[in-house]
Amino acid sequence: MIARRAVFPDAKVRDLLQRFVPAADEVGRLQRGKDPESLLFQKVAEQGHYAGRSVPTSTRQGLYATTADGRLLASINHNDPTRVAAMLEKALAAWDALPETERGAQAGWDGTTQRQRLEGRYPQEGLVLRVTTRDLPRPGAAGAAQRDGWRAKAWNLDYAWFRSPEAAAFVPAARTLGATRALEGPTLDRLTRVTLVDNVRGQTYPAPKESLERARLTTTVTASEGTRLTLVLEGEARWEQSGTWHIGGQSPPTPTKRGFEGRLLGSATWDTETQRFVAFELLAIGTRWGATQYNGRHDDLDANPIGYLFELASDAPHEHIVPAGFWEYGW
Amino acid sequence: MRRITAALIVLSAWAGSSHADESTQAPVLTLETYAALQAAIAPSPSECVWREIGWLPTFGDAVAEARRDGKPIFLWAMNGHPLACV
């Protein structure tokens, strides 16, 4: 998360990256998988900064420069842009020294065959929402403490996917002004307990089904012009889960509760001809509490304000990212 | 950034005023508060600079493009997808 604000805005890093094909990926699957893509990553990583490491963890997180067939050019795991720029320069020097025939353009896996990726389930004809999560200001002394350090700047991203029938389930059957529809089933589930979780400072888990105490989202037709229907979305959600988590990262397991309670409000425009949303914006504002192992809340367990912004995602490659709670989708 | 800062100031005032839900101290979401809350959550342009790099979303995509274009690959690999929820 720190690299987003510390490394990639750096002018020298960005200039050096012009000579590379830049990609980002989730490391867990790559470092454990047995498919060609994972095996190629493992070949790269085992030449890099964490090669052979198993203590304190076996993670292979980091920044890697490589040829297409897995010859490591340089690697590092650091958030200092000066050090990252030096790593990129080292990689380019190694690349420039390689004969054309050893740059991997023809050797090894081609990047497309035998792919085992959930990205293949991207709902091209459905609805893809980008979800931004951020803490909201706190009053009094808590507010002053919140404004110190990186916590004040923390925010995170996720995505929510809906197939075409699920997207259509937002729209009232009648197209008349005032017509309403109450969302239910997987669509409502996905918007609430799967997505309204506390990932502001780091990733966490979807809330389990049994933790959902209240969930409601109603859409109402407020305008109709040609093929465009304007909808207002309004609702609420509350979930709470009791559990035992290593809330300080590697700390002993601690029994605690986590949860969210809040309201939802937004608007969207549905095109009846294409059967797709052409505009969509929804806010969820409320309170979160508790912590899990990796979401950085070990020192912030009390109930405090949080906000979520759901917006239409673009179709750009960098927005084709599998939702963090995808395994709850049942697809 | 100025837009968000202004909204946060407004929200700070709300959080300690009658607009706040006393049980949770969260701002209350209404049509009147919507715009300021939206602005407080939405990332500013300066916060999104890292997304402007032409990232491909998978290692495999980069392998295919690197082979086609004759370039080296730069891979950012993290727990959680670096372009989304980390």
Boltz contact constraints between the chains, C-beta under 6 A:
constraints:
  - contact:
      token1: [A, 1]
      token2: [B, 86]
      max_distance: 6.0
  - contact:
      token1: [A, 4]
      token2: [B, 50]
      max_distance: 6.0
  - contact:
      token1: [A, 8]
      token2: [B, 50]
      max_distance: 6.0
  - contact:
      token1: [A, 9]
      token2: [B, 49]
      max_distance: 6.0
  - contact:
      token1: [A, 17]
      token2: [B, 74]
      max_distance: 6.0
  - contact:
      token1: [A, 20]
      token2: [B, 72]
      max_distance: 6.0
  - contact:
      token1: [A, 20]
      token2: [B, 74]
      max_distance: 6.0
  - contact:
      token1: [A, 21]
      token2: [B, 62]
      max_distance: 6.0
  - contact:
      token1: [A, 21]
      token2: [B, 65]
      max_distance: 6.0
  - contact:
      token1: [A, 21]
      token2: [B, 66]
      max_distance: 6.0
  - contact:
      token1: [A, 21]
      token2: [B, 71]
      max_distance: 6.0
  - contact:
      token1: [A, 21]
      token2: [B, 73]
      max_distance: 6.0
  - contact:
      token1: [A, 22]
      token2: [B, 53]
      max_distance: 6.0
  - contact:
      token1: [A, 22]
      token2: [B, 55]
      max_distance: 6.0
  - contact:
      token1: [A, 22]
      token2: [B, 74]
      max_distance: 6.0
  - contact:
      token1: [A, 23]
      token2: [B, 56]
      max_distance: 6.0
  - contact:
      token1: [A, 23]
      token2: [B, 59]
      max_distance: 6.0
  - contact:
      token1: [A, 23]
      token2: [B, 62]
      max_distance: 6.0
  - contact:
      token1: [A, 23]
      token2: [B, 75]
      max_distance: 6.0
  - contact:
      token1: [A, 24]
      token2: [B, 55]
      max_distance: 6.0
  - contact:
      token1: [A, 24]
      token2: [B, 76]
      max_distance: 6.0
  - contact:
      token1: [A, 24]
      token2: [B, 82]
      max_distance: 6.0
  - contact:
      token1: [A, 24]
      token2: [B, 83]
      max_distance: 6.0
  - contact:
      token1: [A, 25]
      token2: [B, 58]
      max_distance: 6.0
  - contact:
      token1: [A, 25]
      token2: [B, 59]
      max_distance: 6.0
  - contact:
      token1: [A, 25]
      token2: [B, 77]
      max_distance: 6.0
  - contact:
      token1: [A, 26]
      token2: [B, 81]
      max_distance: 6.0
  - contact:
      token1: [A, 27]
      token2: [B, 77]
      max_distance: 6.0
  - contact:
      token1: [A, 27]
      token2: [B, 78]
      max_distance: 6.0
  - contact:
      token1: [A, 27]
      token2: [B, 79]
      max_distance: 6.0
  - contact:
      token1: [A, 37]
      token2: [B, 59]
      max_distance: 6.0
  - contact:
      token1: [A, 37]
      token2: [B, 60]
      max_distance: 6.0
  - contact:
      token1: [A, 41]
      token2: [B, 59]
      max_distance: 6.0
  - contact:
      token1: [A, 61]
      token2: [B, 77]
      max_distance: 6.0
  - contact:
      token1: [A, 61]
      token2: [B, 78]
      max_distance: 6.0
  - contact:
      token1: [A, 63]
      token2: [B, 76]
      max_distance: 6.0
  - contact:
      token1: [A, 64]
      token2: [B, 75]
      max_distance: 6.0
  - contact:
      token1: [A, 65]
      token2: [B, 72]
      max_distance: 6.0
  - contact:
      token1: [A, 65]
      token2: [B, 74]
      max_distance: 6.0
  - contact:
      token1: [A, 66]
      token2: [B, 73]
      max_distance: 6.0
  - contact:
      token1: [A, 68]
      token2: [B, 63]
      max_distance: 6.0
  - contact:
      token1: [A, 68]
      token2: [B, 66]
      max_distance: 6.0
  - contact:
      token1: [A, 68]
      token2: [B, 67]
      max_distance: 6.0
  - contact:
      token1: [A, 73]
      token2: [B, 72]
      max_distance: 6.0
  - contact:
      token1: [A, 95]
      token2: [B, 72]
      max_distance: 6.0
  - contact:
      token1: [A, 105]
      token2: [B, 67]
      max_distance: 6.0
  - contact:
      token1: [A, 105]
      token2: [B, 70]
      max_distance: 6.0
  - contact:
      token1: [A, 111]
      token2: [B, 60]
      max_distance: 6.0
  - contact:
      token1: [A, 111]
      token2: [B, 63]
      max_distance: 6.0
  - contact:
      token1: [A, 111]
      token2: [B, 64]
      max_distance: 6.0
  - contact:
      token1: [A, 112]
      token2: [B, 64]
      max_distance: 6.0
  - contact:
      token1: [A, 115]
      token2: [B, 60]
      max_distance: 6.0
  - contact:
      token1: [A, 132]
      token2: [B, 41]
      max_distance: 6.0
  - contact:
      token1: [A, 134]
      token2: [B, 41]
      max_distance: 6.0
  - contact:
      token1: [A, 136]
      token2: [B, 11]
      max_distance: 6.0
  - contact:
      token1: [A, 137]
      token2: [B, 8]
      max_distance: 6.0
  - contact:
      token1: [A, 137]
      token2: [B, 11]
      max_distance: 6.0
  - contact:
      token1: [A, 137]
      token2: [B, 12]
      max_distance: 6.0
  - contact:
      token1: [A, 137]
      token2: [B, 15]
      max_distance: 6.0
  - contact:
      token1: [A, 139]
      token2: [B, 15]
      max_distance: 6.0
  - contact:
      token1: [A, 139]
      token2: [B, 16]
      max_distance: 6.0
  - contact:
      token1: [A, 156]
      token2: [B, 85]
      max_distance: 6.0
  - contact:
      token1: [A, 157]
      token2: [B, 84]
      max_distance: 6.0
  - contact:
      token1: [A, 158]
      token2: [B, 84]
      max_distance: 6.0
  - contact:
      token1: [A, 158]
      token2: [B, 85]
      max_distance: 6.0
  - contact:
      token1: [A, 159]
      token2: [B, 84]
      max_distance: 6.0
  - contact:
      token1: [A, 199]
      token2: [B, 85]
      max_distance: 6.0
  - contact:
      token1: [A, 203]
      token2: [B, 80]
      max_distance: 6.0
  - contact:
      token1: [A, 203]
      token2: [B, 85]
      max_distance: 6.0
  - contact:
      token1: [A, 263]
      token2: [B, 29]
      max_distance: 6.0
  - contact:
      token1: [A, 265]
      token2: [B, 29]
      max_distance: 6.0
  - contact:
      token1: [A, 283]
      token2: [B, 37]
      max_distance: 6.0
  - contact:
      token1: [A, 283]
      token2: [B, 38]
      max_distance: 6.0
  - contact:
      token1: [A, 285]
      token2: [B, 29]
      max_distance: 6.0
  - contact:
      token1: [A, 285]
      token2: [B, 37]
      max_distance: 6.0
  - contact:
      token1: [A, 286]
      token2: [B, 26]
      max_distance: 6.0
  - contact:
      token1: [A, 287]
      token2: [B, 24]
      max_distance: 6.0
  - contact:
      token1: [A, 287]
      token2: [B, 26]
      max_distance: 6.0
  - contact:
      token1: [A, 303]
      token2: [B, 24]
      max_distance: 6.0
  - contact:
      token1: [A, 305]
      token2: [B, 26]
      max_distance: 6.0
  - contact:
      token1: [A, 307]
      token2: [B, 41]
      max_distance: 6.0
  - contact:
      token1: [A, 309]
      token2: [B, 41]
      max_distance: 6.0
  - contact:
      token1: [A, 309]
      token2: [B, 42]
      max_distance: 6.0
  - contact:
      token1: [A, 317]
      token2: [B, 56]
      max_distance: 6.0
  - contact:
      token1: [A, 317]
      token2: [B, 57]
      max_distance: 6.0
  - contact:
      token1: [A, 318]
      token2: [B, 55]
      max_distance: 6.0
  - contact:
      token1: [A, 318]
      token2: [B, 83]
      max_distance: 6.0
  - contact:
      token1: [A, 320]
      token2: [B, 57]
      max_distance: 6.0
  - contact:
      token1: [A, 321]
      token2: [B, 57]
      max_distance: 6.0
  - contact:
      token1: [A, 321]
      token2: [B, 81]
      max_distance: 6.0
  - contact:
      token1: [A, 321]
      token2: [B, 83]
      max_distance: 6.0
  - contact:
      token1: [A, 321]
      token2: [B, 84]
      max_distance: 6.0
  - contact:
      token1: [A, 324]
      token2: [B, 85]
      max_distance: 6.0
